[in-house]
Amino acid sequence: MRWRVDDTRITTWLAEMVRIDSVNPGLAPGGSGEAQMAAWLLDWCREVGLEVRLQETEPGRPNVVAVWPGTGQGRSLLLTGHTDTVSIQQMTIPPFEPRVDAGRMYGRGTLDMKGGLAAILGAVAALKAEDFQPGGDIILGFVTDEEYISVGTEALAAEVKADAAILTEPTGGQICIAHRGYAWLTLTTQGRAAHGSLYDVGVDAIAHMGRLLADLETLERTVLPTRSHPLLGRPSVHASEIGGGIDLCTYPDRCTLRVEHRLLPGETGADTLALWDNLLKRHSEKDPRFYAEVHLDFERPGYEIDQHSPIVQTLDEAYRAVTGDAPDYMGMRAWLDSAILGATGIPTVILGPSGEGMHAAVEYVELASVARCAAVIAEAASQWTS
C-alpha cells in the first residue's frame, strides 16, 4: 500500500476520544454535548498543521472545520463525521473506559462513530507522514448533533463547499451509496368530553384513534411492502408514542399519536402527509362524528449516489489498491448526514469500519477495520485531490 497508516497511533487517538463524554443533549437531557470533543479535535488539527476553526451550531456545541490547503490544481474533498453519541443509560459496560480485547475496542461511540473519526485522522496523518501535497483542498468537518436533527451538518453545508465528500459512518467496510430518509408526523383525533354515563353525548377520541392504528397496521403489512429498493428494501411505518384521556369516568376529547415513516430515496414527507390526509378524509365521510388532523413535524430525505459517479469510482479504486479485493456495495436503513451534503451539491459516499452495538448496551469496533478504512481513505484522498 502506498500510504502506511500507524495502527498504534490510531488506536491511541480512538481511545482518547472514547474517554470523552459527548452524549447528545437533544436525545438525553443533561448530556454533555460535543464541546470537549471539539476541543480535542481542534488541538489535533493544529498539531498536524491544518488551518482549523470552530463553527458554533448551538450554544456550547461547535463543529470543527479544518483545511489542508491544496495548490489549486486539483479537486477538493471533504472528510466528515459526527462527534456526538447516543445515551449511555442502558449500557452494561463502562461507556467511557475504552477496553481492547481480541482486536476490538469497547465503549460508547467506538463504532458510532468515533472509529470513523479515527480513520479520518489516520488517513491525514499517513499522507502528512509521506509529505503528500494535495492539489485540491482536503477539508475535515467534524459535526455536532447527527444523532438528533443534524444541526451540525446543516451549518457545515451552509459554509463549506467541496467537489465531493467521504462520510465515515460504520458500513462494515462496504461502500454505502444509498440510505433511507424519515418523516415524523402527529395524528390527533378530536372527541367530545362528557360524563362516562352520557353515551349519547360523549365522543371517544381514543376509540377513533383505534381506527387510525388499524390503518397504520394495514399500511405496514400490505401497502408499503409493495414498494422496494434494490439496496434498501421496503419503506416502513410504526407508531412511536400515544396519549389521551382525562380520567376514568370521562369520555376523552383528544388523543394524539406520533408516527415515524422510514422513506426510500425520492419519497418525501409531503407524500406521507397526503397519504394520511386521504385516510382521514375517508373516515370523516363514513362517520360525521369522526374528526382528526395530521401534522408533519420533521423530515429528512433519503439519499442515493450513482455507483458510477466519480467519487464512488475513486473510492472503489482506492479500496482495490489497498485490499486487493473488489468492494461490496450496500444501502443503509438508517438516515445519514450524506443526504444534507448531497442536497447542497456535494456528492457523498460512505465508508466506515466494522463492529457491533450501535446504540446498544455493548458497543465495539474492530480495530483492524479502522486502520483499513484509514488506508483506503488516504489512497482515495490522494487520487481525488491530485
N, C-alpha and C positions, 0 to 999 in steps of 0.2 A: 504494500500500500504506500501511496506517495506521502501521506501525512500521518505521522506517528503520534497517536494520542497517548497521553500519560494516564494510564488506568488508576494509578495510586492517587494522583492529584484530583482526578475526577471524583473518586470515592471520598476523599477528604472534603472537597467542596460540597458534595451532596450531604454528607453528614453534618456539616456546619449549617446548611440551610434547613435540614430537618429539625435541628435543635431550636430553630426559631419558630415560635408560635405565630402563625399567620392565618388563624381561623377567621373566616369572613363574618364580620359583624352583621351583615344583612341576613345571613342564614341563622346565626347563633348570637342572640343578644348578649352583649358583653365580650364578643370575640375580639381578639387583639388587633386584627387588621394587618395590613401589609407594610406598615411604615418601617419596621425593623428589617424585614426582608429587603426593602428598597434601599435602606442604608447600607446593608451588607453588599448588595449588588453594585451600588454606586462606588463603594470602595474598590471592589474587584475590577470594575471597568477602568477606574483611574489607574490602578496598579499596572494594568497591561497596556496603558497608553491610549485609551479611547477617549474621544470627546463625549462627555456624558452630562446629563442634566436630569432633574426631577420634573415631572409633569403632574400637577395636582389634579386628581379626578374627583375626590370628595375630601373634606377636611381631614387631614392626617392620613390620607390614603393615596400616595403618589405612585404613578408609573415611573419606571426608569427607562430613559431613551438614550442610547449610546450610538455613536457613529465612528466607524473606521473609514476615514475618507479615502475614496479612490482617486485615481489620476484623472478621471474624467473620460476615460477611453473604454468603459465597459458598462454593463447593466447593473443596476442596484438591486440588492437583496435584503429583505427583512427577515430576521430570525426572531421568533417570538414565542412567548408562553406566559402563563399566568402565575402569580405569586401567592394567591390565596388558596386556602384549603377549606374543606368542609369541617363540620364539628368533630370533636373527639369524644363526645358524650358516651357513645356506645362501644368504644374501643376496649379490647381485652388485653392489649399490650401497652407498654408505656409509649405514649404518642410522640414525645419529643426526645426520646433517648434512642438514637439510631443504633440498631444492633445488626451486625453482619453474621450470617450463618449460612454455610453451604452456598456461597456466591450470591446470596440475597441480602439486601438491606431492608430492615423492617422499620416502620414508623409512619406517622401521618404525613402524607404528601410525598412519600418516596416515589410512588407511581404517578400520582395525580397532583401536581406534575413537576415536582422538583427534580425528578430524574431527567425529565425533558430539558429543564433549565441547565442541569449539569452537562447534558450532551452539547448544548449550545456553547457553554463555557469551554468545554473540552475541545470543540471544533475550532473556536477562535484561538485558544492557546496553542493548538497544533500548528495553525497557519502562522501565528506570530513567531513560533519557535524556528520555523524554516525561512523567516524573513520574506514571507509572501507579501506582495503589494497588489491589492485589488485595483482593477481598472475602474469598476463602479463601486459606489459606497456599499459597505456592509453595515447594516443598521440592526441594532439589538433593541427589541421592545419587550420589556418585562412589565406585565399589566396587572391591574387590580380586578377583582370582582367578577371573574368569569363564572364562578360557582353560583352567582345570583343573577344579575341582569347585565353584566358586561359593560359597565360604565367605563372601565379602563380601556378596552379596545375601541370603544366609540371615541374616546378622547384621543387615543393614539392615531386612529384613522383620519381624524379631523385635521391633524397637523403633519403626519408623516406620509410621504408618498414613496413608493418603490415599484420597480418593474416586476417584482414577484416576491413571494413570501414562502417560508417554510415554518409551519407550526409544529411544535414537538409534543403534542398530546400523545398519550400512550396508545400505540397501534399494534403492539406485539411485533414490531419490526417490519410490518407490512406498510405499503404505501396506501394511504387513505385518500380517495378522490371524491367522496360523497358523504353527506350526513343529513340526518333529519332536522326539521325545524319543529317548533311547537307553538301552540296558542292556548292562552288561559282565558276562560270565559266564566261569567257568573250568570246563572239562571235563577230567576226569582218568581215564585208563584204568589199571587195575592188572593187571600181569602176574606172572610168576614168574621171578626171576633164576636162571639156570643156565648152565653151560658151553655154549659155542656148539655143541658136538657132541651135546648131550643134547636132541635134538628132542622126545623123549617126556616130558621133564620141564619144559623151559622154556616159558613163555607170553609171547608177544611183545606187550608193551603198545603199541608203536609201530604194529604192524600192526593191532591192534584200533582204534587211533585213526584209522587209514585209513578204517574203516567210518563213523566219525562225520564225517570230512571229506567222504565221499560223501553223507552225509545233509545236510550243510550246503550242498553244491552243489545237491542236489535242492530244498531249501528256497528257495535263491536263484533258481533257474531256473524252477521250476514251481509252488511253493506260494505264496510271498509275492507274486508278480505278480498273483495273483487278487484281492488287496485293493488298494483305491485311494482316494485323497482328491482332491477337485477342485482343490485348490491345491498339494498336496504330492506327488502321485503315489503310488507304492507304498512299502511298508516294504522294508528290506533287511537282509542279514546278511553278514558277512565274517569270515574267520579273521585274527586280528591277530598272535598270537605262538604258537610251538610249541616244545616242548623235551622231551627224554627220552633215555634210554640211559645205559649205564655205561661200556662200552668196546667195541671192535670185535668181540671174541670172547665176548661175554656177552649172553644174552637180556635185553632191557630189562624191568625190573619196573614201570616207571612212565612215563607220557607225559602231558604237560599241554598243553592248547590253550586260548588265550584268544580269546574271540569277542565281537564287537560287533554288536548288533542296533540298527538305527535304527527307531524306533517312530512310528506315527501317533498323533494325539490320541485318547485313550481306551484305547490299548494300554498294558500295564504290564509291568514286569519279571517279575511273577508269571506272566503269560501265557507269556513266553518260557521261564521255568523249567519250567512244566508241559509245554510243547512238547518240550523236551529230555528231561524225565523219561520221557515216553511212548516216545520213540525209544530211550532206554537200556533200558527195560523190554523192548521188542520184541527187541533184540539179545540180552539175557540169556535170554529164553525160547527163542530159537533155538540158543544156544550156552552151555552151562553153564560154560564156561571164560572167558566174557566177563564182566568186571566193570568198571563205570565209575560215576563220580559227577559231578554238576553242581552248581555253586555260583553264586548271584547275588552278584556283587561290589559293584555300584553301579548305580543307575539314576536317570534324570531323566525325568519325563513330558513328553510333547508338550503343546502349548497351542493353544487356538483361542478367539477372541473374536468374538462376533456382529457382523457388519458394520453392523447397525442399532443397536448399543449406543450410549449417549450419548457416550462419549469418542471413539469412532470417527467418529460423525457430526460432532462438534465439529471433529475434525482434518480431516475431509472438507471442511467448510465453510471452514475456515481455508485449506486448500490452494487451493480455488477462488478465495477472496478475494485471495490473494497472486499466483497464477499466471494466473488467468483461465481455467484448464482444469480438467476433471474428473480426479481422481487415478486411477491404476491400482492395483488391489489384487493382492496376491501372498501366497504362502506361502514359507517359508524351510526348506530341507532341514536346515540346521544347528539345533542346540539354542541357546536364548537364555534369559537370566535372567527373561524375562517369565513363564515357567512358575512360577517360585518366587513372584513377586509375585501372579500370578493365583490361586495356591493359597491365599494368605493373605487373599484378598478384595479385592485391588486390581486392578480391570480395567485391562489394559495393552495399548497399541497401539504399534507400532514404525514409526518413520520416521527414515531417515538418508540420508547423502549417497551420491554415485556415485563409482566408481573401479574399480581392479583390483588384484589381487595380495595378497588376504588370505592370510597365512601363506606367501607365496611369495617368490621370490628378488628380485623387483622389486615394490614396493608404492607405489601413489599414490592420491590423492583429487582429485576435480575441485573446485577452489576455489569455482566459481560455485554448485555444488550445496550446499556447506556453508553459504554465505550464504543460499541459497534456503530450506534447512531451518531456519535461524535465524529467518527471517522468518515461515515457516509456524508454527513453534513459538511465537513471540511472539504471533501472532494467536490461536492456539488457547488459549494460557495466559490471554490477556486475556478471551476469551469464557468459558472454563470457570470462572474464578475470580471473575468479576464478579457 
